[in-house]
Amino acid sequence: WTHESKSDAFFGMEMPIDELTTVQLSGKCYLHGWISHQFEGQCDHRYQLIAEARRFSSFLLVTGSITASQIFEPNDAIIVQNNDEVILPLILGTFPLSDEFD
């Protein structure tokens, strides 16, 4: 199950680059979500994030975590430009069952 939502409201986030540098992120907000259901006995699927740049264009693809309501902590980044295609395998985990918390 996938979900996409766009908001025209202003959302400001900060992305620290190092101890002295922080980038302010603002603009339209796009939220992409995905829920994967897996039942006992089903095979484990492999998923990928694929990013493609058009001719004469470029963008910065940043992966990371939202650690607070307005803080994005980057883990990795790559410049995608001029017909590049980047394929990143997604390493996914599952949430534990409620009885596993006891």
Beta strands, then each sheet from edge to edge (+ up, - down):
strand 1: 2-7
strand 2: 13-16
strand 3: 22-25
strand 4: 29-34
strand 5: 47-52
strand 6: 58-68
strand 7: 71-81
strand 8: 85-90
sheet 1: 1+ 4-
sheet 2: 2+ 3-
sheet 3: 5+ 8-
sheet 4: 6+ 7-
end
